[in-house]
Amino acid sequence: MNLIYTSIGYNIKWLEIVVLLLNSIEKYTIIKDFDFLIICDDNMFNYISEFIKYSTNYSFNIKIHNVKKN
């Protein structure tokens, strides 16, 4: 199992870029045996949690890590 990760903070517009990244990975990557970890702060945690809750169209796992709470 492999891990791909990124961090998001301060502005919801960064989530849009991560969604584009996730869609690109889903479309163009053949091997999808990995987890995708989004590292964030308190400002973005709820937005990302909601996104993950409704993101069922990916064939890999998306996880979240809040640097303040975890």
PDB file of N, CA, C, O and CB in Angstrom:
ATOM      1  N   MET A   1       0.854  -1.178   0.000  1.00  0.00           N
ATOM      2  CA  MET A   1       0.000   0.000   0.000  1.00  0.00           C
ATOM      3  C   MET A   1       0.893   1.232   0.000  1.00  0.00           C
ATOM      4  O   MET A   1       1.903   1.273   0.703  1.00  0.00           O
ATOM      5  CB  MET A   1      -0.968   0.003   1.226  1.00  0.00           C
ATOM      6  N   ASN A   2       0.529   2.216  -0.773  1.00  0.00           N
ATOM      7  CA  ASN A   2       1.266   3.467  -0.875  1.00  0.00           C
ATOM      8  C   ASN A   2       0.417   4.625  -0.363  1.00  0.00           C
ATOM      9  O   ASN A   2      -0.786   4.492  -0.141  1.00  0.00           O
ATOM     10  CB  ASN A   2       1.703   3.721  -2.326  1.00  0.00           C
ATOM     11  N   LEU A   3       1.071   5.749  -0.184  1.00  0.00           N
ATOM     12  CA  LEU A   3       0.399   6.948   0.319  1.00  0.00           C
ATOM     13  C   LEU A   3       0.770   8.138  -0.546  1.00  0.00           C
ATOM     14  O   LEU A   3       1.941   8.370  -0.846  1.00  0.00           O
ATOM     15  CB  LEU A   3       0.770   7.216   1.798  1.00  0.00           C
ATOM     16  N   ILE A   4      -0.243   8.880  -0.937  1.00  0.00           N
ATOM     17  CA  ILE A   4      -0.072  10.175  -1.595  1.00  0.00           C
ATOM     18  C   ILE A   4      -0.699  11.189  -0.660  1.00  0.00           C
ATOM     19  O   ILE A   4      -1.779  10.949  -0.121  1.00  0.00           O
ATOM     20  CB  ILE A   4      -0.730  10.215  -3.049  1.00  0.00           C
ATOM     21  N   TYR A   5      -0.042  12.312  -0.462  1.00  0.00           N
ATOM     22  CA  TYR A   5      -0.625  13.294   0.451  1.00  0.00           C
ATOM     23  C   TYR A   5      -0.391  14.714  -0.037  1.00  0.00           C
ATOM     24  O   TYR A   5       0.506  14.988  -0.834  1.00  0.00           O
ATOM     25  CB  TYR A   5      -0.049  13.124   1.850  1.00  0.00           C
ATOM     26  N   THR A   6      -1.223  15.597   0.467  1.00  0.00           N
ATOM     27  CA  THR A   6      -1.090  17.021   0.218  1.00  0.00           C
ATOM     28  C   THR A   6      -1.629  17.755   1.444  1.00  0.00           C
ATOM     29  O   THR A   6      -2.279  17.157   2.302  1.00  0.00           O
ATOM     30  CB  THR A   6      -1.845  17.450  -1.091  1.00  0.00           C
ATOM     31  N   SER A   7      -1.362  19.014   1.513  1.00  0.00           N
ATOM     32  CA  SER A   7      -1.893  19.814   2.615  1.00  0.00           C
ATOM     33  C   SER A   7      -2.716  20.969   2.056  1.00  0.00           C
ATOM     34  O   SER A   7      -2.458  21.469   0.962  1.00  0.00           O
ATOM     35  CB  SER A   7      -0.747  20.346   3.518  1.00  0.00           C
ATOM     36  N   ILE A   8      -3.706  21.374   2.833  1.00  0.00           N
ATOM     37  CA  ILE A   8      -4.575  22.487   2.455  1.00  0.00           C
ATOM     38  C   ILE A   8      -4.753  23.358   3.682  1.00  0.00           C
ATOM     39  O   ILE A   8      -4.931  22.855   4.791  1.00  0.00           O
ATOM     40  CB  ILE A   8      -5.960  21.987   1.903  1.00  0.00           C
ATOM     41  N   GLY A   9      -4.703  24.665   3.482  1.00  0.00           N
ATOM     42  CA  GLY A   9      -4.943  25.565   4.595  1.00  0.00           C
ATOM     43  C   GLY A   9      -5.402  26.933   4.135  1.00  0.00           C
ATOM     44  O   GLY A   9      -5.119  27.349   3.012  1.00  0.00           O
ATOM     45  N   TYR A  10      -6.089  27.608   4.980  1.00  0.00           N
ATOM     46  CA  TYR A  10      -6.423  29.031   4.875  1.00  0.00           C
ATOM     47  C   TYR A  10      -7.501  29.412   3.876  1.00  0.00           C
ATOM     48  O   TYR A  10      -8.199  30.400   4.101  1.00  0.00           O
ATOM     49  CB  TYR A  10      -5.225  29.762   4.535  1.00  0.00           C
ATOM     50  N   ASN A  11      -7.670  28.685   2.792  1.00  0.00           N
ATOM     51  CA  ASN A  11      -8.592  29.154   1.763  1.00  0.00           C
ATOM     52  C   ASN A  11      -9.261  27.961   1.079  1.00  0.00           C
ATOM     53  O   ASN A  11      -8.589  27.015   0.669  1.00  0.00           O
ATOM     54  CB  ASN A  11      -7.851  30.031   0.725  1.00  0.00           C
ATOM     55  N   ILE A  12     -10.570  28.014   0.962  1.00  0.00           N
ATOM     56  CA  ILE A  12     -11.360  26.936   0.360  1.00  0.00           C
ATOM     57  C   ILE A  12     -10.998  26.709  -1.114  1.00  0.00           C
ATOM     58  O   ILE A  12     -11.225  25.618  -1.637  1.00  0.00           O
ATOM     59  CB  ILE A  12     -12.851  27.252   0.483  1.00  0.00           C
ATOM     60  N   LYS A  13     -10.450  27.703  -1.779  1.00  0.00           N
ATOM     61  CA  LYS A  13     -10.099  27.548  -3.193  1.00  0.00           C
ATOM     62  C   LYS A  13      -9.029  26.482  -3.404  1.00  0.00           C
ATOM     63  O   LYS A  13      -8.943  25.909  -4.490  1.00  0.00           O
ATOM     64  CB  LYS A  13      -9.619  28.873  -3.760  1.00  0.00           C
ATOM     65  N   TRP A  14      -8.216  26.208  -2.395  1.00  0.00           N
ATOM     66  CA  TRP A  14      -7.220  25.148  -2.518  1.00  0.00           C
ATOM     67  C   TRP A  14      -7.881  23.784  -2.641  1.00  0.00           C
ATOM     68  O   TRP A  14      -7.334  22.883  -3.277  1.00  0.00           O
ATOM     69  CB  TRP A  14      -6.274  25.163  -1.320  1.00  0.00           C
ATOM     70  N   LEU A  15      -9.044  23.629  -2.043  1.00  0.00           N
ATOM     71  CA  LEU A  15      -9.761  22.364  -2.160  1.00  0.00           C
ATOM     72  C   LEU A  15     -10.142  22.101  -3.613  1.00  0.00           C
ATOM     73  O   LEU A  15     -10.114  20.953  -4.055  1.00  0.00           O
ATOM     74  CB  LEU A  15     -11.016  22.369  -1.270  1.00  0.00           C
ATOM     75  N   GLU A  16     -10.492  23.123  -4.348  1.00  0.00           N
ATOM     76  CA  GLU A  16     -10.825  22.972  -5.767  1.00  0.00           C
ATOM     77  C   GLU A  16      -9.640  22.389  -6.545  1.00  0.00           C
ATOM     78  O   GLU A  16      -9.826  21.551  -7.427  1.00  0.00           O
ATOM     79  CB  GLU A  16     -11.242  24.333  -6.369  1.00  0.00           C
ATOM     80  N   ILE A  17      -8.444  22.828  -6.222  1.00  0.00           N
ATOM     81  CA  ILE A  17      -7.246  22.323  -6.897  1.00  0.00           C
ATOM     82  C   ILE A  17      -7.003  20.865  -6.536  1.00  0.00           C
ATOM     83  O   ILE A  17      -6.622  20.066  -7.392  1.00  0.00           O
ATOM     84  CB  ILE A  17      -6.018  23.173  -6.528  1.00  0.00           C
ATOM     85  N   VAL A  18      -7.221  20.516  -5.274  1.00  0.00           N
ATOM     86  CA  VAL A  18      -7.047  19.130  -4.852  1.00  0.00           C
ATOM     87  C   VAL A  18      -8.083  18.233  -5.530  1.00  0.00           C
ATOM     88  O   VAL A  18      -7.771  17.099  -5.896  1.00  0.00           O
ATOM     89  CB  VAL A  18      -7.157  19.013  -3.318  1.00  0.00           C
ATOM     90  N   VAL A  19      -9.292  18.721  -5.699  1.00  0.00           N
ATOM     91  CA  VAL A  19     -10.319  17.946  -6.403  1.00  0.00           C
ATOM     92  C   VAL A  19      -9.887  17.697  -7.854  1.00  0.00           C
ATOM     93  O   VAL A  19     -10.077  16.598  -8.375  1.00  0.00           O
ATOM     94  CB  VAL A  19     -11.688  18.685  -6.364  1.00  0.00           C
ATOM     95  N   LEU A  20      -9.316  18.697  -8.496  1.00  0.00           N
ATOM     96  CA  LEU A  20      -8.796  18.495  -9.851  1.00  0.00           C
ATOM     97  C   LEU A  20      -7.688  17.435  -9.855  1.00  0.00           C
ATOM     98  O   LEU A  20      -7.628  16.596 -10.754  1.00  0.00           O
ATOM     99  CB  LEU A  20      -8.264  19.826 -10.429  1.00  0.00           C
ATOM    100  N   LEU A  21      -6.827  17.480  -8.859  1.00  0.00           N
ATOM    101  CA  LEU A  21      -5.775  16.473  -8.733  1.00  0.00           C
ATOM    102  C   LEU A  21      -6.357  15.080  -8.552  1.00  0.00           C
ATOM    103  O   LEU A  21      -5.931  14.134  -9.214  1.00  0.00           O
ATOM    104  CB  LEU A  21      -4.859  16.808  -7.564  1.00  0.00           C
ATOM    105  N   LEU A  22      -7.328  14.952  -7.657  1.00  0.00           N
ATOM    106  CA  LEU A  22      -7.961  13.649  -7.423  1.00  0.00           C
ATOM    107  C   LEU A  22      -8.636  13.125  -8.676  1.00  0.00           C
ATOM    108  O   LEU A  22      -8.528  11.939  -8.988  1.00  0.00           O
ATOM    109  CB  LEU A  22      -8.980  13.747  -6.293  1.00  0.00           C
ATOM    110  N   ASN A  23      -9.327  13.987  -9.396  1.00  0.00           N
ATOM    111  CA  ASN A  23      -9.980  13.567 -10.637  1.00  0.00           C
ATOM    112  C   ASN A  23      -8.960  13.125 -11.680  1.00  0.00           C
ATOM    113  O   ASN A  23      -9.189  12.158 -12.406  1.00  0.00           O
ATOM    114  CB  ASN A  23     -10.839  14.701 -11.195  1.00  0.00           C
ATOM    115  N   SER A  24      -7.847  13.824 -11.755  1.00  0.00           N
ATOM    116  CA  SER A  24      -6.799  13.456 -12.694  1.00  0.00           C
ATOM    117  C   SER A  24      -6.179  12.109 -12.320  1.00  0.00           C
ATOM    118  O   SER A  24      -5.930  11.275 -13.191  1.00  0.00           O
ATOM    119  CB  SER A  24      -5.721  14.542 -12.739  1.00  0.00           C
ATOM    120  N   ILE A  25      -5.934  11.899 -11.036  1.00  0.00           N
ATOM    121  CA  ILE A  25      -5.400  10.608 -10.585  1.00  0.00           C
ATOM    122  C   ILE A  25      -6.374   9.486 -10.923  1.00  0.00           C
ATOM    123  O   ILE A  25      -5.973   8.431 -11.415  1.00  0.00           O
ATOM    124  CB  ILE A  25      -5.119  10.632  -9.065  1.00  0.00           C
ATOM    125  N   GLU A  26      -7.643   9.720 -10.658  1.00  0.00           N
ATOM    126  CA  GLU A  26      -8.655   8.694 -10.943  1.00  0.00           C
ATOM    127  C   GLU A  26      -8.696   8.361 -12.432  1.00  0.00           C
ATOM    128  O   GLU A  26      -8.832   7.196 -12.806  1.00  0.00           O
ATOM    129  CB  GLU A  26     -10.042   9.163 -10.473  1.00  0.00           C
ATOM    130  N   LYS A  27      -8.581   9.363 -13.263  1.00  0.00           N
ATOM    131  CA  LYS A  27      -8.711   9.156 -14.701  1.00  0.00           C
ATOM    132  C   LYS A  27      -7.457   8.552 -15.338  1.00  0.00           C
ATOM    133  O   LYS A  27      -7.568   7.708 -16.227  1.00  0.00           O
ATOM    134  CB  LYS A  27      -9.034  10.465 -15.371  1.00  0.00           C
ATOM    135  N   TYR A  28      -6.279   8.965 -14.904  1.00  0.00           N
ATOM    136  CA  TYR A  28      -5.060   8.611 -15.626  1.00  0.00           C
ATOM    137  C   TYR A  28      -4.146   7.608 -14.922  1.00  0.00           C
ATOM    138  O   TYR A  28      -3.153   7.179 -15.509  1.00  0.00           O
ATOM    139  CB  TYR A  28      -4.294   9.837 -15.895  1.00  0.00           C
ATOM    140  N   THR A  29      -4.446   7.230 -13.704  1.00  0.00           N
ATOM    141  CA  THR A  29      -3.588   6.287 -12.993  1.00  0.00           C
ATOM    142  C   THR A  29      -4.167   4.885 -13.086  1.00  0.00           C
ATOM    143  O   THR A  29      -5.347   4.672 -12.806  1.00  0.00           O
ATOM    144  CB  THR A  29      -3.419   6.704 -11.517  1.00  0.00           C
ATOM    145  N   ILE A  30      -3.342   3.943 -13.477  1.00  0.00           N
ATOM    146  CA  ILE A  30      -3.802   2.568 -13.641  1.00  0.00           C
ATOM    147  C   ILE A  30      -3.819   1.841 -12.300  1.00  0.00           C
ATOM    148  O   ILE A  30      -4.813   1.205 -11.951  1.00  0.00           O
ATOM    149  CB  ILE A  30      -2.909   1.818 -14.641  1.00  0.00           C
ATOM    150  N   ILE A  31      -2.736   1.931 -11.556  1.00  0.00           N
ATOM    151  CA  ILE A  31      -2.629   1.244 -10.265  1.00  0.00           C
ATOM    152  C   ILE A  31      -3.161   2.174  -9.174  1.00  0.00           C
ATOM    153  O   ILE A  31      -2.626   3.261  -8.957  1.00  0.00           O
ATOM    154  CB  ILE A  31      -1.145   0.818  -9.967  1.00  0.00           C
ATOM    155  N   LYS A  32      -4.204   1.738  -8.501  1.00  0.00           N
ATOM    156  CA  LYS A  32      -4.846   2.591  -7.499  1.00  0.00           C
ATOM    157  C   LYS A  32      -4.822   1.945  -6.117  1.00  0.00           C
ATOM    158  O   LYS A  32      -5.789   2.015  -5.359  1.00  0.00           O
ATOM    159  CB  LYS A  32      -6.288   2.893  -7.907  1.00  0.00           C
ATOM    160  N   ASP A  33      -3.701   1.320  -5.815  1.00  0.00           N
ATOM    161  CA  ASP A  33      -3.526   0.679  -4.517  1.00  0.00           C
ATOM    162  C   ASP A  33      -2.827   1.647  -3.564  1.00  0.00           C
ATOM    163  O   ASP A  33      -1.682   1.427  -3.170  1.00  0.00           O
ATOM    164  CB  ASP A  33      -2.717  -0.641  -4.655  1.00  0.00           C
ATOM    165  N   PHE A  34      -3.526   2.717  -3.201  1.00  0.00           N
ATOM    166  CA  PHE A  34      -2.945   3.720  -2.330  1.00  0.00           C
ATOM    167  C   PHE A  34      -4.045   4.457  -1.567  1.00  0.00           C
ATOM    168  O   PHE A  34      -5.224   4.376  -1.909  1.00  0.00           O
ATOM    169  CB  PHE A  34      -2.093   4.708  -3.139  1.00  0.00           C
ATOM    170  N   ASP A  35      -3.637   5.160  -0.550  1.00  0.00           N
ATOM    171  CA  ASP A  35      -4.513   6.084   0.163  1.00  0.00           C
ATOM    172  C   ASP A  35      -4.080   7.498  -0.188  1.00  0.00           C
ATOM    173  O   ASP A  35      -2.897   7.770  -0.395  1.00  0.00           O
ATOM    174  CB  ASP A  35      -4.468   5.843   1.712  1.00  0.00           C
ATOM    175  N   PHE A  36      -5.045   8.380  -0.249  1.00  0.00           N
ATOM    176  CA  PHE A  36      -4.760   9.796  -0.479  1.00  0.00           C
ATOM    177  C   PHE A  36      -5.086  10.531   0.812  1.00  0.00           C
ATOM    178  O   PHE A  36      -6.235  10.535   1.254  1.00  0.00           O
ATOM    179  CB  PHE A  36      -5.585  10.373  -1.698  1.00  0.00           C
ATOM    180  N   LEU A  37      -4.083  11.150   1.415  1.00  0.00           N
ATOM    181  CA  LEU A  37      -4.235  11.834   2.689  1.00  0.00           C
ATOM    182  C   LEU A  37      -4.226  13.339   2.469  1.00  0.00           C
ATOM    183  O   LEU A  37      -3.331  13.882   1.820  1.00  0.00           O
ATOM    184  CB  LEU A  37      -3.121  11.421   3.670  1.00  0.00           C
ATOM    185  N   ILE A  38      -5.231  13.999   3.017  1.00  0.00           N
ATOM    186  CA  ILE A  38      -5.292  15.458   2.977  1.00  0.00           C
ATOM    187  C   ILE A  38      -5.002  15.959   4.391  1.00  0.00           C
ATOM    188  O   ILE A  38      -5.747  15.668   5.326  1.00  0.00           O
ATOM    189  CB  ILE A  38      -6.696  15.971   2.455  1.00  0.00           C
ATOM    190  N   ILE A  39      -3.925  16.708   4.536  1.00  0.00           N
ATOM    191  CA  ILE A  39      -3.534  17.272   5.818  1.00  0.00           C
ATOM    192  C   ILE A  39      -4.044  18.708   5.851  1.00  0.00           C
ATOM    193  O   ILE A  39      -3.829  19.477   4.914  1.00  0.00           O
ATOM    194  CB  ILE A  39      -1.974  17.204   6.033  1.00  0.00           C
ATOM    195  N   CYS A  40      -4.724  19.062   6.945  1.00  0.00           N
ATOM    196  CA  CYS A  40      -5.314  20.394   7.010  1.00  0.00           C
ATOM    197  C   CYS A  40      -5.261  20.937   8.435  1.00  0.00           C
ATOM    198  O   CYS A  40      -4.801  20.268   9.361  1.00  0.00           O
ATOM    199  CB  CYS A  40      -6.764  20.366   6.505  1.00  0.00           C
ATOM    200  N   ASP A  41      -5.744  22.166   8.580  1.00  0.00           N
ATOM    201  CA  ASP A  41      -5.873  22.781   9.891  1.00  0.00           C
ATOM    202  C   ASP A  41      -7.355  22.902  10.235  1.00  0.00           C
ATOM    203  O   ASP A  41      -8.210  22.442   9.479  1.00  0.00           O
ATOM    204  CB  ASP A  41      -5.176  24.171   9.927  1.00  0.00           C
ATOM    205  N   ASP A  42      -7.652  23.510  11.354  1.00  0.00           N
ATOM    206  CA  ASP A  42      -9.046  23.653  11.795  1.00  0.00           C
ATOM    207  C   ASP A  42      -9.913  24.421  10.806  1.00  0.00           C
ATOM    208  O   ASP A  42     -11.106  24.141  10.682  1.00  0.00           O
ATOM    209  CB  ASP A  42      -9.089  24.346  13.131  1.00  0.00           C
ATOM    210  N   ASN A  43      -9.328  25.385  10.102  1.00  0.00           N
ATOM    211  CA  ASN A  43     -10.101  26.213   9.167  1.00  0.00           C
ATOM    212  C   ASN A  43     -10.715  25.399   8.031  1.00  0.00           C
ATOM    213  O   ASN A  43     -11.803  25.716   7.551  1.00  0.00           O
ATOM    214  CB  ASN A  43      -9.217  27.302   8.588  1.00  0.00           C
ATOM    215  N   MET A  44     -10.024  24.364   7.608  1.00  0.00           N
ATOM    216  CA  MET A  44     -10.467  23.602   6.440  1.00  0.00           C
ATOM    217  C   MET A  44     -11.079  22.253   6.786  1.00  0.00           C
ATOM    218  O   MET A  44     -11.637  21.593   5.909  1.00  0.00           O
ATOM    219  CB  MET A  44      -9.316  23.393   5.514  1.00  0.00           C
ATOM    220  N   PHE A  45     -10.991  21.831   8.025  1.00  0.00           N
ATOM    221  CA  PHE A  45     -11.377  20.473   8.393  1.00  0.00           C
ATOM    222  C   PHE A  45     -12.824  20.152   8.024  1.00  0.00           C
ATOM    223  O   PHE A  45     -13.081  19.103   7.432  1.00  0.00           O
ATOM    224  CB  PHE A  45     -11.174  20.268   9.874  1.00  0.00           C
ATOM    225  N   ASN A  46     -13.757  21.009   8.350  1.00  0.00           N
ATOM    226  CA  ASN A  46     -15.177  20.731   8.059  1.00  0.00           C
ATOM    227  C   ASN A  46     -15.461  20.678   6.566  1.00  0.00           C
ATOM    228  O   ASN A  46     -16.230  19.827   6.116  1.00  0.00           O
ATOM    229  CB  ASN A  46     -16.063  21.789   8.704  1.00  0.00           C
ATOM    230  N   TYR A  47     -14.861  21.563   5.796  1.00  0.00           N
ATOM    231  CA  TYR A  47     -15.058  21.549   4.341  1.00  0.00           C
ATOM    232  C   TYR A  47     -14.541  20.240   3.731  1.00  0.00           C
ATOM    233  O   TYR A  47     -15.208  19.620   2.903  1.00  0.00           O
ATOM    234  CB  TYR A  47     -14.346  22.757   3.689  1.00  0.00           C
ATOM    235  N   ILE A  48     -13.366  19.845   4.148  1.00  0.00           N
ATOM    236  CA  ILE A  48     -12.769  18.634   3.597  1.00  0.00           C
ATOM    237  C   ILE A  48     -13.527  17.392   4.060  1.00  0.00           C
ATOM    238  O   ILE A  48     -13.709  16.449   3.290  1.00  0.00           O
ATOM    239  CB  ILE A  48     -11.295  18.534   4.000  1.00  0.00           C
ATOM    240  N   SER A  49     -13.966  17.394   5.306  1.00  0.00           N
ATOM    241  CA  SER A  49     -14.757  16.263   5.809  1.00  0.00           C
ATOM    242  C   SER A  49     -16.030  16.085   4.998  1.00  0.00           C
ATOM    243  O   SER A  49     -16.396  14.960   4.657  1.00  0.00           O
ATOM    244  CB  SER A  49     -15.105  16.464   7.290  1.00  0.00           C
ATOM    245  N   GLU A  50     -16.702  17.174   4.688  1.00  0.00           N
ATOM    246  CA  GLU A  50     -17.914  17.104   3.868  1.00  0.00           C
ATOM    247  C   GLU A  50     -17.590  16.598   2.466  1.00  0.00           C
ATOM    248  O   GLU A  50     -18.328  15.782   1.914  1.00  0.00           O
ATOM    249  CB  GLU A  50     -18.593  18.483   3.791  1.00  0.00           C
ATOM    250  N   PHE A  51     -16.512  17.068   1.899  1.00  0.00           N
ATOM    251  CA  PHE A  51     -16.112  16.608   0.574  1.00  0.00           C
ATOM    252  C   PHE A  51     -15.860  15.102   0.585  1.00  0.00           C
ATOM    253  O   PHE A  51     -16.334  14.383  -0.295  1.00  0.00           O
ATOM    254  CB  PHE A  51     -14.855  17.358   0.099  1.00  0.00           C
ATOM    255  N   ILE A  52     -15.118  14.631   1.574  1.00  0.00           N
ATOM    256  CA  ILE A  52     -14.799  13.209   1.660  1.00  0.00           C
ATOM    257  C   ILE A  52     -16.052  12.370   1.849  1.00  0.00           C
ATOM    258  O   ILE A  52     -16.177  11.285   1.281  1.00  0.00           O
ATOM    259  CB  ILE A  52     -13.825  12.953   2.802  1.00  0.00           C
ATOM    260  N   LYS A  53     -16.971  12.879   2.644  1.00  0.00           N
ATOM    261  CA  LYS A  53     -18.202  12.134   2.914  1.00  0.00           C
ATOM    262  C   LYS A  53     -18.980  11.842   1.629  1.00  0.00           C
ATOM    263  O   LYS A  53     -19.598  10.785   1.505  1.00  0.00           O
ATOM    264  CB  LYS A  53     -19.085  12.912   3.890  1.00  0.00           C
ATOM    265  N   TYR A  54     -18.950  12.770   0.678  1.00  0.00           N
ATOM    266  CA  TYR A  54     -19.717  12.606  -0.550  1.00  0.00           C
ATOM    267  C   TYR A  54     -18.864  12.191  -1.744  1.00  0.00           C
ATOM    268  O   TYR A  54     -19.363  12.158  -2.868  1.00  0.00           O
ATOM    269  CB  TYR A  54     -20.430  13.880  -0.869  1.00  0.00           C
ATOM    270  N   SER A  55     -17.600  11.876  -1.526  1.00  0.00           N
ATOM    271  CA  SER A  55     -16.698  11.480  -2.616  1.00  0.00           C
ATOM    272  C   SER A  55     -16.658   9.962  -2.747  1.00  0.00           C
ATOM    273  O   SER A  55     -15.755   9.301  -2.234  1.00  0.00           O
ATOM    274  CB  SER A  55     -15.273  12.032  -2.375  1.00  0.00           C
ATOM    275  N   THR A  56     -17.625   9.441  -3.426  1.00  0.00           N
ATOM    276  CA  THR A  56     -17.699   7.987  -3.599  1.00  0.00           C
ATOM    277  C   THR A  56     -17.269   7.547  -4.988  1.00  0.00           C
ATOM    278  O   THR A  56     -17.272   6.353  -5.287  1.00  0.00           O
ATOM    279  CB  THR A  56     -19.107   7.502  -3.330  1.00  0.00           C
ATOM    280  N   ASN A  57     -16.903   8.486  -5.835  1.00  0.00           N
ATOM    281  CA  ASN A  57     -16.569   8.134  -7.219  1.00  0.00           C
ATOM    282  C   ASN A  57     -15.083   7.850  -7.424  1.00  0.00           C
ATOM    283  O   ASN A  57     -14.625   7.761  -8.563  1.00  0.00           O
ATOM    284  CB  ASN A  57     -16.995   9.247  -8.145  1.00  0.00           C
ATOM    285  N   TYR A  58     -14.320   7.705  -6.328  1.00  0.00           N
ATOM    286  CA  TYR A  58     -12.895   7.404  -6.446  1.00  0.00           C
ATOM    287  C   TYR A  58     -12.644   5.949  -6.074  1.00  0.00           C
ATOM    288  O   TYR A  58     -13.292   5.404  -5.181  1.00  0.00           O
ATOM    289  CB  TYR A  58     -12.055   8.346  -5.551  1.00  0.00           C
ATOM    290  N   SER A  59     -11.708   5.336  -6.761  1.00  0.00           N
ATOM    291  CA  SER A  59     -11.398   3.937  -6.498  1.00  0.00           C
ATOM    292  C   SER A  59     -10.246   3.775  -5.503  1.00  0.00           C
ATOM    293  O   SER A  59      -9.724   2.673  -5.337  1.00  0.00           O
ATOM    294  CB  SER A  59     -11.058   3.233  -7.796  1.00  0.00           C
ATOM    295  N   PHE A  60      -9.857   4.842  -4.854  1.00  0.00           N
ATOM    296  CA  PHE A  60      -8.846   4.806  -3.807  1.00  0.00           C
ATOM    297  C   PHE A  60      -9.422   5.510  -2.574  1.00  0.00           C
ATOM    298  O   PHE A  60     -10.407   6.241  -2.672  1.00  0.00           O
ATOM    299  CB  PHE A  60      -7.504   5.483  -4.282  1.00  0.00           C
ATOM    300  N   ASN A  61      -8.808   5.284  -1.433  1.00  0.00           N
ATOM    301  CA  ASN A  61      -9.299   5.866  -0.182  1.00  0.00           C
ATOM    302  C   ASN A  61      -8.787   7.281  -0.007  1.00  0.00           C
ATOM    303  O   ASN A  61      -7.628   7.582  -0.292  1.00  0.00           O
ATOM    304  CB  ASN A  61      -8.881   5.009   1.011  1.00  0.00           C
ATOM    305  N   ILE A  62      -9.677   8.149   0.470  1.00  0.00           N
ATOM    306  CA  ILE A  62      -9.297   9.512   0.809  1.00  0.00           C
ATOM    307  C   ILE A  62      -9.466   9.662   2.313  1.00  0.00           C
ATOM    308  O   ILE A  62     -10.523   9.367   2.871  1.00  0.00           O
ATOM    309  CB  ILE A  62     -10.154  10.572   0.021  1.00  0.00           C
ATOM    310  N   LYS A  63      -8.399  10.128   2.958  1.00  0.00           N
ATOM    311  CA  LYS A  63      -8.415  10.297   4.407  1.00  0.00           C
ATOM    312  C   LYS A  63      -8.015  11.723   4.753  1.00  0.00           C
ATOM    313  O   LYS A  63      -7.426  12.432   3.937  1.00  0.00           O
ATOM    314  CB  LYS A  63      -7.470   9.280   5.096  1.00  0.00           C
ATOM    315  N   ILE A  64      -8.341  12.131   5.968  1.00  0.00           N
ATOM    316  CA  ILE A  64      -8.045  13.485   6.409  1.00  0.00           C
ATOM    317  C   ILE A  64      -7.290  13.452   7.731  1.00  0.00           C
ATOM    318  O   ILE A  64      -7.525  12.593   8.581  1.00  0.00           O
ATOM    319  CB  ILE A  64      -9.337  14.307   6.547  1.00  0.00           C
ATOM    320  N   HIS A  65      -6.389  14.395   7.880  1.00  0.00           N
ATOM    321  CA  HIS A  65      -5.641  14.544   9.130  1.00  0.00           C
ATOM    322  C   HIS A  65      -5.636  16.026   9.501  1.00  0.00           C
ATOM    323  O   HIS A  65      -5.104  16.860   8.768  1.00  0.00           O
ATOM    324  CB  HIS A  65      -4.173  13.986   8.994  1.00  0.00           C
ATOM    325  N   ASN A  66      -6.234  16.336  10.646  1.00  0.00           N
ATOM    326  CA  ASN A  66      -6.235  17.704  11.158  1.00  0.00           C
ATOM    327  C   ASN A  66      -5.032  17.863  12.084  1.00  0.00           C
ATOM    328  O   ASN A  66      -4.930  17.155  13.085  1.00  0.00           O
ATOM    329  CB  ASN A  66      -7.576  18.036  11.908  1.00  0.00           C
ATOM    330  N   VAL A  67      -4.139  18.764  11.771  1.00  0.00           N
ATOM    331  CA  VAL A  67      -2.903  18.904  12.543  1.00  0.00           C
ATOM    332  C   VAL A  67      -3.160  19.378  13.969  1.00  0.00           C
ATOM    333  O   VAL A  67      -2.322  19.171  14.846  1.00  0.00           O
ATOM    334  CB  VAL A  67      -1.966  19.871  11.848  1.00  0.00           C
ATOM    335  N   LYS A  68      -4.295  20.003  14.212  1.00  0.00           N
ATOM    336  CA  LYS A  68      -4.606  20.485  15.569  1.00  0.00           C
ATOM    337  C   LYS A  68      -5.332  19.427  16.408  1.00  0.00           C
ATOM    338  O   LYS A  68      -5.150  19.376  17.624  1.00  0.00           O
ATOM    339  CB  LYS A  68      -5.461  21.753  15.490  1.00  0.00           C
ATOM    340  N   LYS A  69      -6.147  18.588  15.775  1.00  0.00           N
ATOM    341  CA  LYS A  69      -6.992  17.647  16.526  1.00  0.00           C
ATOM    342  C   LYS A  69      -6.416  16.247  16.604  1.00  0.00           C
ATOM    343  O   LYS A  69      -6.684  15.542  17.577  1.00  0.00           O
ATOM    344  CB  LYS A  69      -8.353  17.580  15.905  1.00  0.00           C
ATOM    345  N   ASN A  70      -5.644  15.814  15.634  1.00  0.00           N
ATOM    346  CA  ASN A  70      -5.147  14.444  15.604  1.00  0.00           C
ATOM    347  C   ASN A  70      -3.837  14.389  16.323  1.00  0.00           C
ATOM    348  O   ASN A  70      -3.231  13.321  16.422  1.00  0.00           O
ATOM    349  CB  ASN A  70      -4.997  13.926  14.167  1.00  0.00           C
TER     350      ASN A  70
END
